[in-house]
């Protein structure tokens, strides 16, 4: 198809579809404007969501910071509690060691007291024996004195006896000597017995002092043991309290750790929501901008859209050039059928819409379009033209163009019929065509009511 014919066809297509195009453009514009409003609403909603997300992030950050601080404090408290537990256990160990040492000291003190008691008992027994010995010595001294006095009396009696009995004197003298010796011995025994009593009394006093001191040692050791028991009790209580504190601190650390995990998750979720809101803002802003650009372009396109009449006028201005170029390059393959009428492809769309429009108005159109040169020759003959090749069409009984000049041979003209009959200037079809055919690019050849072509020839 020649370029100018394609241009004519395009202009007519645009002209005949002008209202549809305009409606589509307006529909598109309305959709674009709605999209812009939707994007703007989305941007506003995203901005609100972003502000909410930022506030949530701030709150979550504060909560997370507080939770981390609480966790750190809980861990510090746990460390302190653990150290206190270690110290309490060490104190308990020391107290138990002290108690064990105090027990040993008490045992030793009791042993010392037992020994002192034994020593006191022995000293008292020695004192009793010494006193008994002293009494015996004094008794022996008194007896020796009596015996000596008696012996001296017997000696004196023996000396006074007359006749003097030498044997008796001698025996009495021997008895005096023995009594004197016994007296001397008894006299010497009493001081020794007295000294023994004094020594035993001193030993008893010393043993009593030792017992007193050992009792004081036992009392002191027992008091030390009691103090050690008190320290062990207190240390045990301290260990229990420290253990309880460690347990509580461990539980607190667990709670604080869980809180930290929760706040960290909340912060991450808030940050994710904020990023999503920013992405929504960016997407909505870009969408609104793109939509605004599309609206502007569509509005410009609507403003720049030529009217149907203008487009049809432009096509009409090209009609003679269309005829010239189609004639120079015509091939039968360039034709097509529209409702049984063969026409050039360049005018097929316009011709079909013209028939459809007439039918919508109650006018039935059909006709004869393309014919071969041979058929044109035959018609010249049938229509009584004086000369097939040279006589003007007006010389024929029915005006018929010279072969090679007819637009029918190009499919650019149609002899319109209506109801199976060729139309005349008085038919409804002619009147409709007169009112509307120009819209579809067809013009009447004035002397032939039925002949309509794109150039009016």
C-alpha positions in Angstrom: 0.0 0.0 0.0 1.4 3.4 -1.0 2.5 5.6 1.9 0.0 8.4 1.1 -2.8 5.8 1.0 -1.7 4.5 4.4 -1.7 8.0 5.7 -5.3 8.6 4.4 -6.4 5.3 6.0 -4.7 6.3 9.3 -6.3 9.7 9.3 -9.7 8.3 8.6 -9.3 5.6 11.2 -8.4 8.3 13.7 -11.3 10.5 12.6 -13.8 7.7 12.8 -12.5 6.4 16.1 -12.0 10.0 17.5 -14.9 9.8 20.0 -13.8 6.3 21.1 -10.2 7.5 21.4 -11.3 10.6 23.3 -13.5 8.5 25.6 -10.6 6.0 26.2 -8.2 8.9 26.9 -10.7 10.5 29.3 -11.3 7.1 30.9 -7.5 6.7 31.1 -7.2 10.2 32.5 -9.9 9.5 35.1 -8.1 6.3 36.0 -4.7 8.1 36.2 -6.2 10.8 38.4 -7.8 8.2 40.6 -4.5 6.5 40.8 -2.8 9.7 41.7 -5.4 10.3 44.5 -4.9 6.7 45.6 -1.1 7.2 45.6 -1.4 10.5 47.5 -3.7 8.8 50.0 -1.3 5.9 50.3 1.6 8.4 50.8 -0.4 10.2 53.6 -1.2 6.9 55.2 2.4 5.8 54.9 3.6 9.1 56.4 1.2 8.5 59.3 2.4 5.0 59.6 6.0 6.3 59.5 5.3 8.8 62.3 3.7 6.0 64.4 6.6 3.7 63.6 9.2 6.3 64.6 7.3 6.9 67.9 7.2 3.1 68.4 10.9 2.9 67.6 11.7 5.6 70.1 9.6 3.9 72.8 11.1 0.5 71.9 14.6 2.0 72.0 13.9 3.5 75.5 12.4 0.2 76.7 15.4 -1.8 75.2 17.9 0.6 76.8 16.1 0.3 80.2 15.9 -3.5 79.9 19.6 -3.8 79.0 20.5 -1.5 82.0 18.2 -3.6 84.2 19.9 -6.8 82.9 23.3 -5.3 83.6 22.3 -4.3 87.1 20.8 -7.8 87.7 24.0 -9.4 86.5 26.0 -7.1 88.8 23.7 -8.0 91.7 24.1 -11.7 90.9 27.9 -11.3 90.9 27.7 -9.5 94.2 25.4 -12.2 95.6 27.7 -14.9 94.4 30.7 -13.2 96.0 28.8 -12.8 99.2 27.9 -16.5 99.1 31.6 -17.3 98.6 32.5 -15.0 101.6 29.7 -16.5 103.7 30.9 -20.0 102.9 34.5 -19.0 103.8 33.2 -17.5 107.0 31.2 -20.6 107.8 34.3 -22.8 107.1 36.4 -20.5 109.4 33.7 -20.6 112.1 33.5 -24.4 111.9 37.3 -24.6 112.1 37.2 -22.3 115.2 34.5 -24.4 116.7 36.5 -27.5 116.1 39.6 -25.8 117.8 37.3 -24.7 120.6 36.1 -28.2 121.1 39.7 -29.4 121.3 40.5 -26.7 123.8 37.4 -27.6 125.9 38.4 -31.3 125.8 42.0 -30.4 126.8 40.7 -28.0 129.6 38.4 -30.7 130.9 41.3 -33.2 130.9 43.4 -30.6 132.8 40.5 -30.2 135.3 40.3 -33.9 135.8 44.0 -34.1 136.3 43.9 -31.2 138.8 41.0 -32.9 140.6 43.0 -36.1 140.9 46.0 -34.1 142.1 43.9 -32.3 144.7 42.4 -35.6 145.9 45.9 -37.1 146.2 47.2 -34.0 148.0 44.3 -34.2 150.5 45.0 -37.9 151.0 48.7 -37.1 151.7 47.6 -34.4 154.1 45.4 -36.8 156.0 48.2 -39.3 156.2 50.6 -36.6 157.3 48.3 -35.5 160.0 47.8 -39.1 161.1 51.6 -39.5 161.2 51.9 -36.3 163.2 49.3 -37.5 165.7 51.1 -40.8 166.0 54.5 -39.1 166.4 53.0 -36.9 169.2 51.5 -39.9 170.8 54.8 -41.8 170.5 56.6 -38.7 172.1 54.2 -38.6 175.0 54.5 -42.4 175.5 58.3 -42.1 175.2 58.3 -39.3 177.8 56.1 -41.4 180.1 58.4 -44.5 179.5 61.4 -42.4 180.3 59.9 -41.0 183.5 58.9 -44.5 184.5 62.3 -45.8 183.7 64.0 -43.0 185.7 61.7 -43.8 188.6 62.5 -47.5 188.4 66.2 -46.6 188.2 65.9 -44.4 191.3 64.0 -47.1 193.1 66.7 -49.6 192.1 69.4 -47.3 193.4 67.6 -46.7 196.7 66.9 -50.3 197.3 69.1 -51.7 199.9 70.7 -54.0 199.5 71.4 -52.5 196.2 70.7 -54.8 193.4 73.3 -54.1 190.7 71.5 -56.3 188.2 68.3 -54.4 188.8 70.1 -51.1 188.6 71.7 -52.1 185.4 68.4 -53.2 183.9 66.8 -50.0 185.0 69.6 -48.0 183.6 69.3 -49.8 180.3 65.6 -49.1 180.3 66.3 -45.4 181.0 68.7 -45.4 178.1 66.3 -47.1 175.8 63.4 -44.8 176.9 65.7 -41.7 176.4 66.6 -43.1 173.0 63.0 -43.6 172.1 62.2 -40.1 173.4 64.9 -38.6 171.3 63.6 -40.6 168.3 59.9 -39.5 169.0 61.1 -36.0 169.6 62.8 -36.0 166.2 59.8 -37.6 164.4 57.3 -34.9 165.5 59.0 -32.0 163.6 59.3 -34.2 160.5 55.6 -35.1 160.7 54.8 -31.4 161.3 56.8 -30.5 158.2 55.1 -33.2 156.2 51.7 -31.8 157.3 52.8 -28.3 156.3 54.0 -29.6 152.9 50.8 -31.6 152.4 48.7 -28.5 153.4 50.7 -26.4 150.8 50.2 -29.2 148.2 46.5 -29.2 148.9 46.3 -25.4 148.5 48.3 -25.6 145.3 46.1 -28.4 144.0 43.0 -26.4 144.9 44.4 -23.5 143.0 45.2 -25.7 140.0 41.6 -27.1 140.1 40.3 -23.5 140.3 42.4 -22.5 137.3 41.5 -25.6 135.4 37.8 -24.9 136.1 38.3 -21.4 134.9 40.0 -22.8 131.8 37.1 -25.1 131.2 34.6 -22.3 131.6 36.7 -20.1 129.3 37.0 -22.8 126.7 33.3 -23.6 127.0 32.5 -19.9 126.5 34.8 -19.9 123.4 33.1 -22.9 122.1 29.7 -21.3 122.7 30.9 -18.2 120.8 32.2 -20.4 118.0 28.8 -22.2 117.9 27.1 -18.8 117.7 29.5 -17.8 114.8 28.8 -21.1 113.1 25.0 -20.5 113.5 25.4 -16.9 112.2 27.6 -18.0 109.3 25.1 -20.8 108.4 22.4 -18.2 108.4 24.6 -16.0 106.3 25.2 -18.8 103.8 21.4 -19.5 103.6 20.7 -15.8 103.1 23.5 -15.6 100.5 22.2 -18.7 98.7 18.7 -17.3 98.7 20.0 -14.0 97.4 21.9 -15.8 94.6 18.8 -17.8 93.7 16.7 -14.6 93.6 19.4 -12.7 91.7 19.6 -15.6 89.2 15.8 -15.5 88.7 16.0 -11.8 88.3 18.7 -12.1 85.6 16.5 -14.7 83.8 13.5 -12.3 83.9 15.6 -9.3 82.8 17.2 -11.4 80.0 13.7 -12.4 78.8 12.6 -8.8 79.0 15.7 -7.8 77.0 14.9 -10.4 74.4 11.3 -9.1 74.2 12.3 -5.4 74.0 15.0 -6.3 71.3 12.3 -8.1 69.3 9.9 -5.2 69.7 12.7 -2.8 68.6 13.5 -4.9 65.6 9.8 -5.2 64.7 9.4 -1.4 65.1 12.5 -0.7 63.0 11.1 -3.1 60.3 7.8 -1.4 60.4 9.5 2.0 60.0 11.6 0.8 57.1 8.4 -0.6 55.5 6.6 2.7 56.1 9.5 4.6 54.4 9.4 2.1 51.5 5.7 2.8 51.2 6.3 6.5 51.3 9.0 6.2 48.5 6.7 3.9 46.5 3.7 6.1 46.9 5.6 9.3 46.2 7.1 7.7 43.0 3.7 6.4 42.0 2.1 9.8 42.6 4.8 11.5 40.5 4.5 8.9 37.7 0.7 9.2 37.8 0.9 13.0 37.8 3.2 12.8 34.8 0.8 10.4 33.1 -2.1 12.8 33.9 -0.2 15.7 32.4 0.6 13.8 29.2 -2.9 12.5 28.8 -4.3 16.0 29.4 -1.9 17.3 26.8 -2.8 14.5 24.4 -6.5 15.3 24.9 -5.9 18.9 24.3 -3.7 18.1 21.2 -6.2 15.5 19.8 -7.5 16.9 16.5 -11.2 16.9 15.9 -12.8 14.2 13.8 -13.7 16.8 11.1 -10.1 18.1 11.1 -8.7 14.6 10.6 -11.3 13.9 7.9 -10.3 17.2 6.2 -6.7 16.2 6.3 -7.6 12.9 4.7 -9.7 14.6 2.0 -6.7 16.9 1.2 -4.7 13.7 0.4 -7.4 12.0 -1.7 -6.1 13.0 -5.1 -2.5 12.0 -4.2 -3.9 8.7 -3.0 -5.5 8.1 -6.4 -2.3 9.0 -8.2 -0.1 6.8 -6.1 -2.5 3.8 -5.9 -3.0 3.9 -9.7 0.8 3.8 -10.2 1.3 0.8 -7.9 -2.1 -1.0 -7.9 -2.4 -4.7 -7.5 -5.5 -6.7 -7.1 -4.0 -8.1 -3.8 -4.5 -4.5 -2.5 -8.3 -5.0 -2.4 -10.6 -6.7 0.2 -14.3 -7.3 0.7 -16.6 -5.4 3.0 -20.0 -7.0 3.3 -19.6 -8.4 -0.2 -18.3 -5.1 -1.7 -14.7 -5.2 -3.0 -12.7 -2.1 -2.1 -9.1 -1.0 -1.7 -7.7 -1.9 1.7 -7.0 1.8 2.4 -10.7 2.6 2.4 -12.1 -0.6 3.8 -12.3 0.5 7.4 -14.0 3.8 6.5 -16.4 2.1 4.1 -17.4 -0.6 6.7 -18.1 2.1 9.3 -20.2 4.1 6.9 -22.4 1.0 6.1 -22.7 0.3 9.8 -23.6 3.8 10.6 -26.3 3.9 7.9 -27.7 0.7 9.1 -27.9 2.1 12.6 -30.0 4.9 11.2 -32.2 2.5 9.3 -30.6 2.9 5.9 -29.3 -0.2 4.1 -26.3 0.4 1.8 -24.4 -1.9 -0.5 -23.0 -1.5 -4.1 -20.4 -2.3 -6.6 -16.8 -1.4 -5.9 -13.8 -2.7 -7.6 -13.9 -3.8 -11.2 -11.2 -5.0 -13.5 -10.1 -3.0 -16.6 -11.7 -5.7 -18.8 -15.0 -5.2 -17.0 -14.6 -1.5 -17.5 -14.2 -2.1 -21.2 -17.2 -4.3 -21.2 -19.3 -1.6 -19.5 -18.2 1.0 -22.0 -19.5 -1.2 -24.7 -22.7 -2.1 -22.9 -23.3 1.6 -22.1 -23.0 2.6 -25.8 -19.9 4.7 -25.6 -19.0 5.8 -29.1 -15.4 4.7 -28.6 -14.2 2.5 -25.8 -10.9 4.3 -25.4 -11.4 7.9 -26.4 -15.1 8.9 -26.1 -15.8 11.0 -22.9 -17.9 9.3 -20.3 -20.7 11.8 -20.9 -21.1 10.5 -24.4 -22.3 7.1 -23.1 -25.9 6.3 -22.3 -24.8 5.8 -18.7 -21.7 7.8 -17.9 -18.8 5.4 -17.9 -15.1 6.3 -17.5 -12.5 5.5 -20.1 -10.7 2.2 -19.2 -7.6 3.0 -17.0 -9.2 6.2 -15.6 -12.0 4.8 -13.5 -11.6 4.8 -9.7 -13.5 1.5 -9.7 -10.4 -0.1 -11.2 -8.5 0.9 -8.0 -11.3 0.0 -5.5 -11.5 3.7 -4.5 -15.1 4.2 -5.7 -18.4 2.4 -5.1 -21.7 2.6 -7.0 -24.1 2.6 -4.0 -27.2 0.5 -4.0 -29.9 0.3 -1.4 -32.4 -2.5 -1.2 -30.8 -4.1 -4.3 -31.4 -0.9 -6.5 -29.1 1.8 -7.6 -29.8 4.9 -5.6 -31.0 8.2 -7.0 -30.9 11.7 -5.7 -34.5 11.2 -4.3 -33.7 8.1 -2.2 -33.3 8.1 1.5 -29.9 6.5 1.0 -28.7 9.4 -1.2 -30.0 11.9 1.4 -28.2 10.0 4.2 -25.0 9.9 2.2 -25.2 13.6 1.4 -25.4 14.3 5.1 -22.8 11.8 6.4 -20.6 10.3 3.7 -18.0 13.1 3.9 -17.4 12.0 7.5 -16.2 8.6 6.2 -14.1 10.1 3.4 -16.5 9.6 0.5 -17.7 12.3 -1.9 -20.4 12.1 -4.6 -19.7 12.6 -8.3 -22.4 15.2 -8.9 -23.8 13.8 -12.2 -24.1 10.3 -10.8 -26.1 10.1 -7.5 -24.9 6.5 -7.0 -21.2 7.1 -7.6 -19.2 7.8 -4.4 -15.4 7.9 -4.2 -12.6 9.4 -2.0 -12.0 12.2 -4.5 -15.5 12.9 -5.9 -14.4 11.8 -9.4 
